[in-house]
Amino acid sequence: MLKRILLVPAVLTAVSAGAAEPLRFAFVTDCHYSSGSGAGRDLSLCICDINSLDGIDFVLFGGDMTDFGTDEEIFAVKSIMDSLRVQYYVVAGNHDAKWSESGCNTFRRAFGYEHFEFRSKGWRLVGCNSGPDMRMAPALLPRESMDWLRSIEDDGTPGIFINHYPLDTSVLNYFDVTKALKRAGVQFCIGGHWHRNCAMDYDGLPAVLGRSSLKGRTGQAGYNIVTLDGSRVSISERLVFPHSSVQLPPWYEKELAPVRDTVEYDSSGLPPSYPWTRYDVNRQYPEVKELWHIEEDSNIASGFARSGRKAWYATTSGCIRCIDTASGRRLWSRSFGAKIFSTPSVSGGTLVFGCADGSINALEARSGRTLWSVKAGKSVLGSPVISGGRVFIGSSDGKFRAISLEGGDVLWSFDGVEGFVECRPYVDESQLVFGSWGGWLYSLDPSSGRLQWKWKTPRTSRMYSPAATWPVKAEGRIFIAVPDRKVYALDASNGKELFHADGGRESIGLSSDRRTVLAKTMYNSSYAFDAAVPVPEGGELPREALKWSIANGAHYEIGPTAITEIDGMVITPTDKGNLFALSLEDGGLLWWHKVSPALVNPVECWMEKDGVRILVSTMDGVVALLKVER
């Protein structure tokens, strides 16, 4: 008989039994299901083997259930998991969340929750998602999940925490997570992500990471059996063959006990193990002042629209908010039906954004009143551009639309998009350029939606799509940064590749005079080159063609946020909550400022009489206004 998960708000029902009876469950992780691969077969073998065992209380799935987070993959893998004879519980991994065409909504809709808590045989089991949600960065437990974890009290029941990532510096707010877990009485942690069995320790919290269910290097599908007998945990790997299986001797055994938090945190709440820039860097550059700072009740994964003294931004919990930029005071807030990853755009008193519920919405910017709404076939994660009274925006239903700003009429729809759109397009009178997670960069006629050309990177995997980059144009060239770690220059008229520069991922920018292309690499460097540099022979930009190339101090850094230049300062956001400014002239470091531990979203910059203003938000829900005295 198939057993389903019964949900109550934020908590799952428990299977209760005597505390003296051993708890035994299966842990399956990193299935990476995709259509046509062997991953579904490997997972099915594991499920069949679990169903053949007696005494399994439940199954935990540790994330990366899918390879690319598509709706099709999520529902297909769930149908395999539903064949279990016992209850199961699941957390999302980075592959389920980062490339999610639904903006992480389908995972929540399919499984019914984003975190869970239940009790079984004297143990409390707690699990939650870890991101990164949609934006490339290290993992980050969402603010909503952190608030939920902090609400769990230690009632004397020993706890086990399940998360996809190891709770080390792989997670940007790892120190807040481990602090909350110790406070809640958690004694043991289980994760995946590394695709191998190994023992871990998170500042005194014992932990393990489990093997992938894929055959991988072992040559056999498999999973782990976890047994808790009294206070002792024992973990054994099971290898699964088409018609048989074998359980290996325990590879991990440990006596568990309450864990006291002995970490000494600094005044900013950071532990000694924190390896990145600390807040004391802000004292080194007193010319950068924080005028105000607010913390939202949700993550933020997009940038701002601004007009005069008002700015608008979205939260991933589905709110659009308007603030006064001088004070940070909230003027209004509206809640919508799903997560929002779209950076809004404003023009003529109308604010436009996309929503993961599949709607493209226009609001009266002053009040938040709805003016019109257009329904797409799937989530709308792309960011709109308003030009010439038209809204240009991509979605996850294979379409890119032009919509009348005034009335919300769809003027044209290009139906040939492979994959989903998450970027903000480049638009001028002659062309509209955007990428998708189907591998392609498209150029359309903005008047008719007619395809002008499309371009694809030499790498065939969709992971290398030019999808997160915000394209820029100068000197008759389109410039993009692609996850194959290159910056490409394309002929804007026909999409032909002119040359590429090594180093980059998805972050790119253009100087305000549109003469200089700005980029950063994944490994501690930034560089700039002339947008009109002669096309080199062989297709690779020679080092001598660079205006400058410097070590930027960011170390390993994968944030996709666009680079901005204002007043000679190249404002470069990072994936660890920092902004640093380089000289446009020679790349020299001008200043560095830490806003939070999390990814910096697209910033909004403008000049005032007493200096530059930078409106900044971070993935963990911080919004701040910086003043840079010049």
C-alpha positions as CSV (number, residue, x, y, z in Angstrom):
1,M,0.0,0.0,0.0
2,L,1.4,3.4,-1.0
3,K,2.0,5.7,1.9
4,R,1.8,9.4,1.3
5,I,3.2,12.4,3.3
6,L,0.6,14.1,5.4
7,L,1.3,17.8,5.8
8,V,0.4,20.3,8.4
9,P,1.7,23.9,8.2
10,A,5.6,23.7,8.2
11,V,5.5,20.4,10.2
12,L,5.1,16.8,9.0
13,T,3.3,14.3,11.0
14,A,5.4,11.9,13.0
15,V,5.7,8.2,13.4
16,S,5.9,7.6,17.2
17,A,7.2,4.6,19.0
18,G,9.1,3.7,22.1
19,A,12.4,5.6,22.5
20,A,14.2,2.3,23.2
21,E,13.4,0.8,19.8
22,P,16.2,1.5,17.2
23,L,15.4,4.0,14.5
24,R,16.3,2.8,11.0
25,F,16.0,4.8,7.8
26,A,17.4,5.0,4.3
27,F,19.2,8.0,3.0
28,V,19.2,8.6,-0.7
29,T,20.8,11.6,-2.3
30,D,22.1,13.2,-5.5
31,C,19.9,11.3,-7.9
32,H,20.3,13.9,-10.7
33,Y,17.3,12.6,-12.6
34,S,17.0,13.7,-16.3
35,S,15.1,12.2,-19.1
36,G,17.1,9.7,-21.2
37,S,19.9,9.3,-18.6
38,G,20.5,6.2,-16.4
39,A,19.7,8.2,-13.3
40,G,16.1,7.1,-13.2
41,R,17.1,3.5,-13.5
42,D,19.6,3.8,-10.7
43,L,17.0,5.5,-8.4
44,S,14.4,2.9,-9.3
45,L,16.8,0.1,-8.3
46,C,17.4,1.9,-4.9
47,I,13.6,2.3,-4.4
48,C,12.9,-1.3,-5.2
49,D,15.6,-2.4,-2.8
50,I,14.3,-0.2,0.0
51,N,10.8,-1.7,-0.5
52,S,12.3,-5.2,-0.1
53,L,13.6,-4.4,3.4
54,D,11.8,-4.8,6.7
55,G,12.1,-2.4,9.5
56,I,12.7,0.8,7.5
57,D,10.9,3.6,9.3
58,F,11.1,6.2,6.5
59,V,13.4,7.5,3.7
60,L,15.3,10.8,3.6
61,F,16.2,12.3,0.2
62,G,19.1,14.7,0.4
63,G,18.7,17.0,-2.6
64,D,19.7,17.2,-6.3
65,M,16.9,14.9,-7.1
66,T,16.9,16.4,-10.6
67,D,19.7,17.5,-12.9
68,F,18.2,20.8,-14.1
69,G,15.1,21.5,-12.0
70,T,12.6,21.4,-14.8
71,D,9.0,20.8,-14.1
72,E,9.2,17.6,-16.1
73,E,12.1,16.3,-14.1
74,I,10.6,17.1,-10.8
75,F,7.3,15.3,-11.4
76,A,9.1,12.4,-13.1
77,V,11.4,11.8,-10.1
78,K,8.5,12.3,-7.7
79,S,6.6,9.5,-9.4
80,I,9.5,7.2,-8.8
81,M,9.8,8.2,-5.2
82,D,6.0,7.7,-4.7
83,S,6.5,4.0,-5.3
84,L,8.1,3.7,-1.8
85,R,6.1,1.7,0.7
86,V,7.1,4.0,3.6
87,Q,6.9,7.7,4.1
88,Y,9.6,9.9,2.6
89,Y,10.9,13.4,3.2
90,V,12.9,15.5,0.7
91,V,15.0,18.6,0.7
92,A,16.1,20.5,-2.5
93,G,19.7,20.7,-3.7
94,N,21.4,23.3,-5.9
95,H,20.5,21.5,-9.1
96,D,16.8,21.5,-8.1
97,A,16.9,25.3,-7.3
98,K,19.6,27.1,-9.3
99,W,18.3,26.1,-12.8
100,S,14.6,25.9,-11.8
101,E,12.3,27.1,-14.7
102,S,9.6,27.7,-12.2
103,G,11.6,29.8,-9.8
104,C,11.6,27.0,-7.2
105,N,7.8,26.9,-7.1
106,T,7.2,23.6,-8.7
107,F,9.4,21.8,-6.1
108,R,7.3,23.3,-3.4
109,R,4.0,22.6,-5.2
110,A,5.0,19.0,-5.9
111,F,6.2,18.0,-2.5
112,G,4.2,20.5,-0.4
113,Y,6.9,22.1,1.7
114,E,10.3,23.7,1.7
115,H,11.3,22.6,5.2
116,F,10.0,19.9,7.5
117,E,10.1,18.7,11.1
118,F,8.8,15.4,12.5
119,R,9.6,12.9,15.3
120,S,10.2,9.2,15.2
121,K,11.2,6.8,18.0
122,G,12.6,9.5,20.3
123,W,14.3,11.6,17.6
124,R,13.4,14.9,16.0
125,L,14.2,15.1,12.3
126,V,14.6,18.5,10.8
127,G,15.3,19.4,7.2
128,C,15.3,22.4,4.8
129,N,16.4,23.6,1.4
130,S,19.7,25.3,1.0
131,G,19.8,27.1,-2.4
132,P,21.3,28.8,-4.1
133,D,17.9,29.8,-5.5
134,M,18.2,30.9,-9.1
135,R,21.3,33.0,-8.7
136,M,24.7,31.3,-9.0
137,A,26.5,31.6,-5.7
138,P,27.5,29.4,-2.8
139,A,24.6,27.9,-0.9
140,L,22.6,30.1,1.4
141,L,19.8,29.0,3.8
142,P,17.0,31.4,2.9
143,R,16.0,34.0,5.5
144,E,12.6,32.3,5.9
145,S,14.3,28.9,6.7
146,M,16.7,30.6,9.1
147,D,13.8,32.2,11.0
148,W,12.1,28.8,11.1
149,L,15.2,27.1,12.4
150,R,15.7,29.7,15.1
151,S,12.1,29.1,16.2
152,I,12.8,25.5,17.1
153,E,13.3,25.1,20.8
154,D,15.4,22.4,22.5
155,D,12.9,20.4,24.4
156,G,15.3,17.6,25.2
157,T,14.6,15.5,22.1
158,P,17.9,14.8,20.3
159,G,17.8,16.2,16.7
160,I,19.1,15.2,13.3
161,F,19.4,17.9,10.6
162,I,19.1,17.1,6.9
163,N,20.4,19.5,4.2
164,H,22.0,19.1,0.8
165,Y,25.2,21.0,1.3
166,P,28.0,20.4,3.9
167,L,27.6,23.0,6.6
168,D,31.0,24.4,6.1
169,T,32.0,27.4,4.1
170,S,30.1,25.9,1.2
171,V,27.1,27.6,2.8
172,L,27.4,31.4,3.1
173,N,25.6,31.6,6.4
174,Y,27.0,28.3,7.8
175,F,27.8,29.9,11.2
176,D,24.2,31.1,11.7
177,V,22.9,27.6,10.7
178,T,25.2,25.7,13.1
179,K,24.5,28.1,15.9
180,A,20.7,27.6,15.4
181,L,21.1,23.8,15.2
182,K,23.0,23.6,18.5
183,R,20.5,25.8,20.2
184,A,17.7,23.5,18.9
185,G,19.4,20.3,20.3
186,V,20.6,18.9,17.0
187,Q,23.3,16.2,17.6
188,F,24.0,15.0,14.1
189,C,23.8,16.3,10.5
190,I,23.3,14.5,7.2
191,G,24.0,15.9,3.7
192,G,25.0,15.1,0.1
193,H,26.4,17.2,-2.7
194,W,29.9,15.6,-2.7
195,H,28.6,12.3,-4.1
196,R,30.7,10.2,-1.7
197,N,30.5,8.9,1.8
198,C,32.6,10.9,4.3
199,A,32.6,12.0,7.9
200,M,32.5,15.7,8.7
201,D,32.5,18.0,11.7
202,Y,30.9,21.4,11.8
203,D,32.4,23.3,14.8
204,G,31.5,20.3,17.1
205,L,28.5,19.0,15.3
206,P,29.2,15.5,13.9
207,A,28.0,14.9,10.4
208,V,28.2,12.7,7.3
209,L,27.8,13.2,3.6
210,G,26.3,10.4,1.6
211,R,27.1,8.9,-1.8
212,S,25.0,9.6,-4.9
213,S,22.4,7.0,-5.9
214,L,24.1,7.1,-9.4
215,K,26.5,4.3,-10.4
216,G,29.3,6.9,-10.7
217,R,32.8,5.7,-10.0
218,T,31.7,2.8,-7.8
219,G,30.1,1.2,-10.8
220,Q,26.9,0.4,-8.8
221,A,23.8,2.3,-7.8
222,G,23.4,2.6,-4.0
223,Y,22.4,4.5,-0.9
224,N,22.9,4.4,2.8
225,I,21.1,2.8,5.8
226,V,21.2,4.9,9.0
227,T,20.6,3.2,12.3
228,L,20.2,4.9,15.7
229,D,20.3,2.5,18.6
230,G,20.1,4.5,21.8
231,S,22.6,7.3,21.3
232,R,24.8,5.4,18.9
233,V,24.6,6.1,15.1
234,S,25.7,3.5,12.6
235,I,25.8,4.0,8.8
236,S,26.2,1.3,6.1
237,E,26.2,1.5,2.4
238,R,24.0,-0.7,0.2
239,L,25.1,-1.5,-3.3
240,V,22.2,-2.3,-5.6
241,F,22.4,-4.6,-8.6
242,P,19.6,-5.3,-11.2
243,H,18.6,-8.5,-9.4
244,S,20.4,-8.4,-6.0
245,S,22.0,-6.1,-3.4
246,V,24.6,-6.2,-0.7
247,Q,25.0,-4.2,2.5
248,L,28.5,-3.4,3.4
249,P,29.9,-3.2,7.0
250,P,29.3,0.2,8.7
251,W,31.6,2.9,7.4
252,Y,30.6,5.3,10.2
253,E,29.8,4.7,13.8
254,K,29.7,7.3,16.6
255,E,28.2,7.8,20.1
256,L,26.1,11.0,19.9
257,A,25.7,13.5,22.7
258,P,24.4,17.0,23.2
259,V,26.5,19.7,21.5
260,R,27.3,22.9,23.3
261,D,28.2,26.0,21.2
262,T,31.7,26.9,22.1
263,V,32.4,29.2,19.2
264,E,33.3,32.8,20.1
265,Y,31.7,35.1,17.6
266,D,32.9,38.7,16.9
267,S,30.7,41.8,17.2
268,S,29.3,41.2,13.8
269,G,28.3,37.6,14.6
270,L,31.1,36.0,12.5
271,P,33.2,33.1,13.8
272,P,37.0,32.7,13.7
273,S,36.6,30.2,10.9
274,Y,35.0,32.8,8.6
275,P,37.4,32.9,5.6
276,W,36.2,35.9,3.6
277,T,36.2,39.7,4.0
278,R,35.0,40.8,7.4
279,Y,33.0,43.9,8.3
280,D,36.1,45.6,9.7
281,V,37.1,46.3,6.1
282,N,34.4,49.0,6.2
283,R,36.5,51.0,8.7
284,Q,39.4,51.1,6.2
285,Y,37.4,53.1,3.7
286,P,35.6,55.9,5.7
287,E,34.7,57.6,2.4
288,V,32.0,54.9,2.0
289,K,29.2,55.5,4.5
290,E,26.0,53.5,5.0
291,L,23.2,56.1,5.2
292,W,20.5,53.5,6.1
293,H,20.1,49.7,6.4
294,I,17.0,47.5,6.6
295,E,16.6,43.8,6.8
296,E,13.6,42.2,5.1
297,D,11.6,39.1,6.2
298,S,12.6,37.2,3.1
299,N,15.4,36.7,0.6
300,I,15.9,39.2,-2.2
301,A,17.1,37.8,-5.6
302,S,16.7,40.8,-7.9
303,G,17.6,44.4,-8.4
304,F,15.8,47.7,-8.2
305,A,13.7,50.1,-10.3
306,R,14.2,53.7,-9.4
307,S,12.6,57.0,-10.3
308,G,13.5,60.2,-8.3
309,R,13.3,59.5,-4.6
310,K,11.4,56.3,-4.9
311,A,12.7,52.8,-5.5
312,W,11.0,49.4,-6.0
313,Y,12.2,45.9,-5.4
314,A,10.9,42.4,-5.0
315,T,11.3,39.7,-2.3
316,T,11.4,35.9,-3.1
317,S,8.4,35.5,-0.8
318,G,6.4,37.3,-3.5
319,C,6.2,40.9,-2.3
320,I,6.8,44.1,-4.3
321,R,7.9,47.0,-2.1
322,C,8.3,50.7,-2.6
323,I,10.7,52.8,-0.5
324,D,11.8,56.3,-0.1
325,T,15.5,56.3,-1.1
326,A,16.5,59.1,1.2
327,S,15.4,57.3,4.4
328,G,14.6,53.7,3.5
329,R,11.1,54.2,4.7
330,R,8.6,51.8,3.2
331,L,5.9,53.6,1.3
332,W,3.8,50.5,0.3
333,S,4.0,46.7,-0.1
334,R,2.0,44.3,-2.1
335,S,2.0,40.5,-1.9
336,F,1.6,38.3,-5.0
337,G,1.0,34.6,-5.4
338,A,4.5,33.2,-5.9
339,K,8.2,33.9,-5.6
340,I,9.6,36.9,-7.6
341,F,13.1,36.8,-9.2
342,S,12.4,39.5,-11.7
343,T,14.1,42.9,-11.4
344,P,11.3,45.4,-12.0
345,S,11.4,48.3,-14.4
346,V,9.6,51.7,-14.2
347,S,8.5,54.2,-16.8
348,G,6.0,57.0,-16.8
349,G,4.5,56.1,-13.4
350,T,4.1,52.4,-14.4
351,L,6.0,49.6,-12.7
352,V,6.4,46.2,-14.5
353,F,7.8,42.9,-13.2
354,G,7.4,39.1,-13.8
355,C,6.2,36.6,-11.2
356,A,6.8,32.9,-10.8
357,D,3.0,32.3,-10.8
358,G,3.2,33.0,-14.6
359,S,2.1,36.6,-14.6
360,I,3.6,39.8,-16.0
361,N,2.2,42.6,-13.9
362,A,2.0,46.4,-14.3
363,L,1.3,48.5,-11.2
364,E,0.7,52.1,-10.6
365,A,4.2,53.0,-9.2
366,R,2.8,55.5,-6.8
367,S,0.3,53.3,-5.1
368,G,0.9,49.7,-6.1
369,R,-2.6,49.4,-7.7
370,T,-2.8,46.8,-10.5
371,L,-3.1,48.4,-14.0
372,W,-2.9,45.2,-16.0
373,S,-1.7,41.6,-15.9
374,V,-0.6,39.3,-18.8
375,K,-0.7,35.5,-18.2
376,A,2.2,33.4,-19.5
377,G,2.1,29.6,-19.8
378,K,4.8,29.1,-17.1
379,S,6.7,31.2,-14.6
380,V,8.1,34.6,-15.6
381,L,11.6,34.9,-14.1
382,G,13.0,37.3,-16.7
383,S,13.5,41.0,-16.0
384,P,11.6,43.5,-18.2
385,V,13.0,46.4,-20.2
386,I,10.7,49.3,-21.1
387,S,11.5,51.1,-24.3
388,G,9.4,53.2,-26.6
389,G,6.2,52.5,-24.7
390,R,6.7,48.7,-24.9
391,V,7.7,46.1,-22.3
392,F,10.1,43.4,-23.4
393,I,10.2,40.3,-21.2
394,G,11.0,36.6,-21.5
395,S,9.4,33.7,-19.6
396,S,9.7,30.0,-19.0
397,D,7.1,28.9,-21.6
398,G,9.4,29.2,-24.6
399,K,8.2,32.7,-25.4
400,F,9.5,36.3,-25.4
401,R,6.9,39.0,-25.5
402,A,6.5,42.7,-26.4
403,I,3.6,44.2,-24.5
404,S,2.1,47.7,-24.7
405,L,3.0,49.6,-21.5
406,E,-0.2,51.6,-21.5
407,G,-2.8,48.9,-21.9
408,G,-1.1,45.5,-21.5
409,D,-1.8,44.3,-25.0
410,V,0.6,41.7,-26.3
411,L,2.1,43.3,-29.4
412,W,4.0,40.2,-30.5
413,S,5.3,36.9,-29.1
414,F,8.4,35.1,-30.3
415,D,7.7,31.4,-29.7
416,G,11.1,29.9,-30.6
417,V,12.9,30.1,-27.3
418,E,14.6,26.9,-26.0
419,G,14.8,26.7,-22.3
420,F,13.7,29.4,-19.9
421,V,14.7,33.1,-19.7
422,E,16.0,34.7,-16.5
423,C,18.0,37.7,-17.8
424,R,17.3,41.3,-18.5
425,P,17.5,41.8,-22.3
426,Y,19.5,44.4,-24.2
427,V,17.1,46.6,-26.3
428,D,17.7,49.4,-28.8
429,E,15.9,50.5,-32.0
430,S,17.6,47.9,-34.1
431,Q,17.6,44.8,-31.9
432,L,16.6,42.9,-28.8
433,V,19.2,40.5,-27.4
434,F,18.7,37.9,-24.7
435,G,19.9,34.4,-23.7
436,S,18.1,31.3,-22.4
437,W,18.9,28.1,-20.5
438,G,18.5,26.2,-23.8
439,G,22.0,27.3,-24.8
440,W,21.1,30.1,-27.2
441,L,21.6,33.8,-27.4
442,Y,18.8,35.4,-29.6
443,S,18.6,38.7,-31.5
444,L,15.1,39.8,-32.5
445,D,13.6,42.7,-34.3
446,P,12.1,44.8,-31.5
447,S,9.3,46.0,-33.8
448,S,8.0,42.6,-35.0
449,G,9.7,39.9,-32.9
450,R,11.3,38.4,-36.0
451,L,14.4,36.3,-35.4
452,Q,17.5,38.1,-36.7
453,W,20.1,35.6,-35.6
454,K,20.9,33.2,-32.8
455,W,24.2,32.1,-31.4
456,K,25.4,29.2,-29.2
457,T,28.6,28.6,-27.3
458,P,30.9,25.8,-28.5
459,R,30.0,23.9,-25.3
460,T,26.9,21.8,-25.9
461,S,25.8,21.3,-22.3
462,R,22.9,23.6,-21.2
463,M,24.9,24.4,-18.1
464,Y,27.0,26.7,-20.4
465,S,24.1,28.7,-21.6
466,P,24.4,32.5,-22.0
467,A,21.3,32.8,-19.8
468,A,22.1,34.7,-16.6
469,T,24.3,37.3,-18.3
470,W,22.8,40.8,-19.0
471,P,24.1,41.5,-22.5
472,V,25.7,44.8,-23.3
473,K,26.3,46.5,-26.7
474,A,28.9,48.9,-27.9
475,E,30.8,49.6,-31.2
476,G,28.4,47.4,-33.1
477,R,29.2,44.4,-30.9
478,I,27.3,42.4,-28.3
479,F,29.3,41.4,-25.3
480,I,28.3,38.5,-23.0
481,A,29.9,36.5,-20.2
482,V,29.1,32.7,-20.3
483,P,29.6,29.9,-17.7
484,D,32.3,28.3,-20.0
485,R,34.5,31.0,-18.4
486,K,34.8,33.3,-21.4
487,V,33.6,36.7,-22.5
488,Y,32.4,36.7,-26.1
489,A,32.2,39.6,-28.6
490,L,29.7,39.0,-31.3
491,D,28.9,41.0,-34.4
492,A,25.6,42.7,-33.5
493,S,24.4,42.6,-37.1
494,N,24.7,38.8,-37.6
495,G,25.7,37.1,-34.4
496,K,29.1,36.0,-35.7
497,E,31.7,35.5,-33.0
498,L,34.5,38.1,-33.4
499,F,36.6,37.0,-30.5
500,H,36.6,35.9,-26.9
501,A,38.5,36.7,-23.8
502,D,39.4,34.0,-21.2
503,G,38.1,34.5,-17.8
504,G,34.5,35.3,-16.7
505,R,31.3,33.5,-15.9
506,E,28.1,35.5,-16.1
507,S,29.0,39.0,-14.8
508,I,29.8,41.7,-17.3
509,G,29.5,45.5,-17.6
510,L,30.1,48.5,-19.8
511,S,31.5,51.9,-18.8
512,S,29.1,54.8,-18.8
513,D,30.7,56.2,-21.9
514,R,30.2,52.8,-23.6
515,R,33.9,52.5,-24.6
516,T,35.2,49.9,-22.1
517,V,34.0,46.4,-21.5
518,L,34.3,45.3,-17.8
519,A,34.6,41.8,-16.6
520,K,35.7,39.6,-13.6
521,T,36.9,36.0,-13.5
522,M,36.0,33.3,-11.1
523,Y,39.5,33.4,-9.6
524,N,40.5,36.7,-8.0
525,S,40.8,39.0,-11.0
526,S,39.1,41.7,-12.9
527,Y,39.9,43.1,-16.3
528,A,38.9,45.7,-18.9
529,F,39.4,46.1,-22.6
530,D,38.4,48.6,-25.3
531,A,35.0,47.8,-26.8
532,A,36.4,48.8,-30.2
533,V,39.6,46.7,-30.0
534,P,40.6,45.4,-33.4
535,V,39.4,41.8,-34.0
536,P,42.4,39.6,-33.2
537,E,43.6,36.8,-35.4
538,G,42.7,33.3,-34.0
539,G,39.7,34.6,-32.1
540,E,41.3,35.1,-28.7
541,L,41.9,38.5,-27.2
542,P,45.6,38.9,-26.6
543,R,46.7,40.0,-23.2
544,E,48.3,43.1,-24.6
545,A,44.9,44.2,-25.8
546,L,43.7,44.6,-22.2
547,K,43.4,48.0,-20.7
548,W,44.2,46.5,-17.4
549,S,44.0,43.2,-15.5
550,I,44.4,43.1,-11.7
551,A,44.0,40.8,-8.8
552,N,40.8,42.0,-7.2
553,G,41.1,40.3,-3.8
554,A,37.7,38.5,-4.2
555,H,39.4,35.0,-4.4
556,Y,37.0,32.3,-5.7
557,E,33.9,34.2,-6.8
558,I,31.0,33.1,-9.0
559,G,28.3,35.8,-8.6
560,P,26.4,36.6,-11.8
561,T,25.5,40.2,-10.9
562,A,26.3,42.8,-13.6
563,I,29.2,45.3,-13.1
564,T,28.4,49.0,-13.1
565,E,30.6,52.1,-13.7
566,I,29.9,55.6,-12.3
567,D,32.1,58.6,-11.8
568,G,35.2,56.6,-12.7
569,M,34.4,53.8,-10.2
570,V,33.9,50.2,-11.5
571,I,31.4,48.9,-9.0
572,T,31.8,45.2,-8.7
573,P,29.4,43.0,-6.6
574,T,30.4,39.7,-5.2
575,D,28.7,36.5,-4.1
576,K,29.8,37.0,-0.5
577,G,28.1,40.3,0.3
578,N,30.9,42.7,-0.8
579,L,31.1,45.6,-3.2
580,F,34.5,46.7,-4.4
581,A,35.3,49.7,-6.6
582,L,38.2,49.7,-9.1
583,S,39.5,52.7,-11.0
584,L,38.2,52.8,-14.6
585,E,41.5,54.3,-15.6
586,D,43.9,51.6,-14.4
587,G,42.0,49.0,-12.3
588,G,43.5,50.2,-9.0
589,L,41.4,49.4,-5.9
590,L,39.5,52.5,-4.7
591,W,37.5,51.0,-1.9
592,W,35.8,47.9,-0.5
593,H,32.6,47.6,1.5
594,K,30.8,44.6,3.1
595,V,27.0,44.7,3.2
596,S,26.2,41.1,4.4
597,P,27.5,37.6,4.0
598,A,25.3,36.9,0.9
599,L,25.3,37.5,-2.8
600,V,24.9,41.1,-3.9
601,N,22.1,41.7,-6.4
602,P,22.1,44.3,-9.2
603,V,22.8,47.7,-7.8
604,E,21.3,51.1,-8.6
605,C,23.8,54.0,-8.7
606,W,23.3,57.8,-9.2
607,M,25.1,61.1,-8.5
608,E,24.2,63.7,-6.0
609,K,25.9,66.9,-5.1
610,D,27.9,65.4,-2.2
611,G,28.8,62.1,-3.9
612,V,27.7,58.9,-5.4
613,R,24.7,56.9,-4.1
614,I,24.6,53.2,-4.4
615,L,21.4,51.4,-3.5
616,V,22.2,47.7,-2.8
617,S,20.5,44.6,-1.7
618,T,21.7,41.1,-0.9
619,M,20.3,37.6,-1.2
620,D,19.7,37.3,2.5
621,G,17.3,40.3,2.5
622,V,19.5,43.3,3.4
623,V,18.7,46.6,1.7
624,A,21.1,49.6,2.2
625,L,22.0,52.9,0.8
626,L,25.7,53.8,0.5
627,K,27.2,57.2,0.0
628,V,30.6,57.5,-1.6
629,E,32.3,60.8,-1.0
630,R,34.4,62.0,-3.9
